C-alpha cells in the first residue's frame, strides 16, 4: 500500500471509528490494529495524524468491551515505537489506564491496559508520572485480588515501574512485599512466582524494600522453599534477595543457620545450578562462614548443627570434580574441619576419605590455604 493510500485509509478508519454503528467502529479499529501491528512506519503515520491519539483514548472509555479492547490494542501497537512513548504518556491517559486495570468487568481490557502501562514505562522519563498518578497503588491492589489472565501483565508492569526509586517506595507503602510473598508461596503458577521474586529483588535494592523484607516473618524459610522446589530462574532471584538480606541483617544469617537443609541446598546448587546460581550459592556459603559468628554463637550448638548438616563426602566430591570452584569450597571445608575437630567421628570409609583428601590437596598445591586445609583435615580424621 502506497503512502498516500495508507494516509487515506487511516483518516477513513478514524472517521468510521467515531460512527454510531458498533459494527462500523469495530471494523475500523480492526483495520488500524492490523496496519500498526508490524510496521513502525505505519505507527508513526497514525500517531502524527491530526486528532488520532485523542480519538483512540476516548474509545478506550467505551462501554462496549470490544471497542475498548480494540482501541487499547491500537494504542499498545503505537507505543512500541520508542520515539512515541513520551508523547503518549499524558497524565489523563495514565489516570484512565490506572482505572481500567482495576475493572474486573472487562478482563481483556485490563490485560491490554497493563501491557500498555508496561510499554510506556520502559521510557525512564515516564516512570515518575505513573507514580504521581497512583498507578503503583492500583497495580498492587489489582495483583492482590483473584488471579486472572491479566495477573502476569500486571506484575510485568509493576516490575518495570519499581526500577525507579520513588515508585519502589510507593510499592512498599502499598503493601507490595506482603502481596508478592503470598504469590511466591502460592501454587498457582511458576511464572507468577518467578516474576514476583524478580520484583522483590528489585525492591531489595533500596532500603525501604530491604527493610520490609527483613521484617517479614519467615522470609528466610520462604526463600529456602524456593531454592528447594522452584525453577532455576526463581532460585537465582531468591539467592539475590538472600545475599542482600545477609549483607544487612545478622538475624537473617542466624535464621539460615538454624535451618538444617539450608547449607545442603546451597551445596547442591553450587554444583548443579546454572552459572549464575552457582556463583550466588558460593557467595552465600562464604557469607555464612565469614559472618562474625563468635558475637552470637560462642558456646551455642547452632554452628555445630549447621556443620553437621553438611555431608563431608559430598563436599569432597565437589572439591575433586569442580576445579573452577575449588577455592570457595576449600575455605568452607577448612572451617568445617576446624570447627568439628575430634568431637565428631569421621565418615564411613576412612581409607577412601583420606585418599580423597590426598587427591584434593594435590589440586591446591598453589593455594595459600593448603597448610590450613591439611591441618584441619588431619585434626578431623585424627592423623598424628
Order of alpha helices (4+ residues) and beta strands (2+ residues): alpha-alpha-alpha-alpha-alpha-alpha-alpha-alpha-alpha-alpha-alpha-alpha-alpha-alpha-alpha-alpha-alpha-alpha-alpha-alpha-alpha-alpha-alpha-alpha-alpha-alpha
